[in-house]
C-alpha cells in the first residue's frame, strides 16, 4: 500500500524514494509466505505457485525511472481520459448515433453558452457587486434586480 500511494505523489524526495524501495523489498522478502499459505489463486480457486505478473516486474523499474524522468504521476492518462469522457463520450450518448461530430459540437457549444450565461449572471448579480465594492446603494430598476438575483452567488473570497 505504501508503495502505491508514494509513487502517486506530485513531488518525490530522496526520503520518499528510500521508503518506496523499502516497501518493495519488504514485499519481496515476505511474498513466499503468501504462496506458502496458498492465498494466490486463480478463478477456479486453484493455487498459483509463482509471481509471474507483468505489473510486478514493472514496479521494479519505478525507482530508477523517478531519478531519470521525474514523478510517475506526470505520465498518467487519468486527466485526459476524464476530459475525453466529458467532452466526447457523454455528448455522444445523447446523440442519435448518426453524424456524431456535428451533434457533439452543438452540445458542447450549448454547454459553453450556458456556462457563459451563468458567468454573466454572477458578474451582474447586485448582491455580489455590493459585497465586493462595499457599496450599499440600491438600484433604481427593481424588476431588473429581481430577475438577475434568481441564482444566489456565494462569495468565497470575503
Wavefront OBJ file of the C-alpha trace (Angstrom):
o trace
v 0.000 0.000 0.000
v 2.761 2.401 0.919
v 4.352 1.820 -2.491
v 1.125 2.570 -4.394
v 0.423 5.820 -2.563
v 4.001 7.105 -2.538
v 4.512 6.782 -6.295
v 1.372 8.859 -6.937
v 2.850 11.921 -5.226
v 3.365 15.117 -7.210
v 6.771 15.579 -5.613
v 9.063 12.731 -4.591
v 12.100 13.471 -2.453
v 15.079 11.209 -1.700
v 13.459 10.102 1.571
v 10.327 9.073 -0.374
v 12.461 7.048 -2.778
v 14.000 5.231 0.190
v 10.513 4.458 1.557
v 9.357 3.214 -1.869
v 12.415 0.958 -2.107
v 11.845 -0.313 1.430
v 8.211 -1.150 0.621
v 9.282 -3.128 -2.465
v 11.967 -5.011 -0.532
v 9.502 -5.794 2.265
v 7.053 -7.254 -0.251
v 9.745 -9.396 -1.887
v 11.036 -10.659 1.456
v 7.524 -11.787 2.506
v 5.923 -12.838 -0.782
v 6.885 -16.506 -0.276
v 4.607 -16.646 2.780
v 1.645 -15.685 0.560
v 2.430 -18.612 -1.752
v 3.039 -20.965 1.196
v -0.391 -20.131 2.629
v -1.987 -20.713 -0.790
v -3.537 -17.240 -0.871
v -2.700 -16.502 -4.508
v -5.423 -18.249 -6.522
v -6.932 -18.468 -9.990
v -10.574 -18.010 -10.865
v -11.246 -21.728 -10.388
v -9.853 -21.376 -6.832
v -6.698 -23.315 -7.777
v -3.498 -22.025 -6.158
v -0.923 -20.154 -8.224
v 2.645 -21.014 -7.251
v 4.517 -18.196 -8.979
v 4.791 -14.423 -9.171
v 4.842 -14.027 -12.972
v 2.912 -10.750 -13.009
v 3.893 -8.108 -15.602
v 2.934 -5.245 -13.289
v 5.119 -6.666 -10.548
v 8.075 -6.662 -12.905
v 7.234 -3.100 -13.941
v 7.252 -1.996 -10.288
v 10.989 -2.777 -10.153
v 11.696 -0.040 -12.691
v 9.742 2.704 -10.892
v 12.517 3.948 -8.607
v 15.191 4.158 -11.344
v 12.647 5.867 -13.615
v 11.874 8.529 -10.999
v 15.503 9.633 -10.927
v 15.695 9.675 -14.744
v 12.276 11.029 -15.795
v 10.653 12.578 -12.727
v 7.491 11.666 -10.853
v 5.288 8.969 -12.438
v 2.055 10.979 -11.979
v 3.064 13.179 -14.919
v 2.693 10.167 -17.213
v -0.822 9.366 -16.014
v -3.641 9.496 -18.558
v -6.396 9.904 -15.947
v -6.931 13.606 -16.660
v -7.106 13.226 -20.436
v -9.366 10.180 -20.121
v -11.711 12.094 -17.814
v -11.774 15.021 -20.245
v -12.420 12.665 -23.172
v -15.393 11.193 -21.331
v -16.785 14.653 -20.520
v -16.206 16.188 -23.932
v -16.834 13.269 -26.296
v -18.444 10.197 -24.745
v -21.147 11.927 -22.671
v -22.337 14.152 -25.549
v -22.246 11.168 -27.916
v -24.578 9.240 -25.601
v -27.151 11.994 -26.056
v -26.987 11.743 -29.837
v -28.969 9.600 -32.247
v -25.808 7.657 -33.263
v -25.635 9.436 -36.625
v -23.313 12.302 -37.523
v -21.543 12.368 -34.174
v -19.269 15.322 -34.889
v -21.935 17.985 -35.593
v -24.093 16.792 -32.688
v -21.188 16.782 -30.247
v -20.133 20.247 -31.425
v -23.674 21.571 -30.995
v -23.938 20.145 -27.487
v -20.519 21.495 -26.463
v -21.439 24.891 -27.936
v -24.679 24.852 -25.973
v -22.865 23.935 -22.750
v -20.360 26.742 -23.316
v -23.180 29.239 -23.870
v -24.811 28.098 -20.614
v -21.526 28.498 -18.729
v -21.014 31.970 -20.217
v -24.581 32.941 -19.312
v -24.070 31.733 -15.721
v -20.825 33.698 -15.570
v -22.558 36.854 -16.868
v -25.319 36.421 -14.293
v -22.836 36.025 -11.482
v -20.956 39.138 -12.613
v -24.163 41.178 -12.812
v -25.590 39.944 -9.501
v -26.186 43.082 -7.390
v -25.608 41.286 -4.082
v -22.175 40.145 -5.173
v -21.331 43.596 -6.561
v -22.269 45.223 -3.225
v -20.192 42.710 -1.288
v -17.168 43.215 -3.487
v -17.394 47.026 -3.770
v -18.640 47.613 -0.246
v -21.457 49.823 -1.589
v -24.934 49.830 -0.061
v -26.948 51.809 -2.575
v -29.937 50.176 -4.240
v -30.512 50.107 -7.975
v -33.454 52.036 -9.455
v -34.596 49.137 -11.548
v -36.307 46.774 -9.042
v -37.611 44.496 -11.801
v -34.112 44.015 -13.234
v -32.668 43.222 -9.789
v -35.217 40.503 -9.057
v -34.691 38.861 -12.437
v -30.916 38.765 -12.105
v -30.901 37.634 -8.449
v -32.720 34.349 -9.081
v -29.493 32.464 -8.641
v -27.563 33.188 -5.444
v -23.799 33.527 -5.697
v -21.529 32.715 -2.794
v -18.510 34.959 -2.387
v -15.785 32.570 -1.245
v -13.185 35.355 -1.154
v -14.816 37.527 1.501
l 1 2 3 4 5 6 7 8 9 10 11 12 13 14 15 16 17 18 19 20 21 22 23 24 25 26 27 28 29 30 31 32 33 34 35 36 37 38 39 40 41 42 43 44 45 46 47 48 49 50 51 52 53 54 55 56 57 58 59 60 61 62 63 64 65 66 67 68 69 70 71 72 73 74 75 76 77 78 79 80 81 82 83 84 85 86 87 88 89 90 91 92 93 94 95 96 97 98 99 100 101 102 103 104 105 106 107 108 109 110 111 112 113 114 115 116 117 118 119 120 121 122 123 124 125 126 127 128 129 130 131 132 133 134 135 136 137 138 139 140 141 142 143 144 145 146 147 148 149 150 151 152 153 154 155 156 157 158
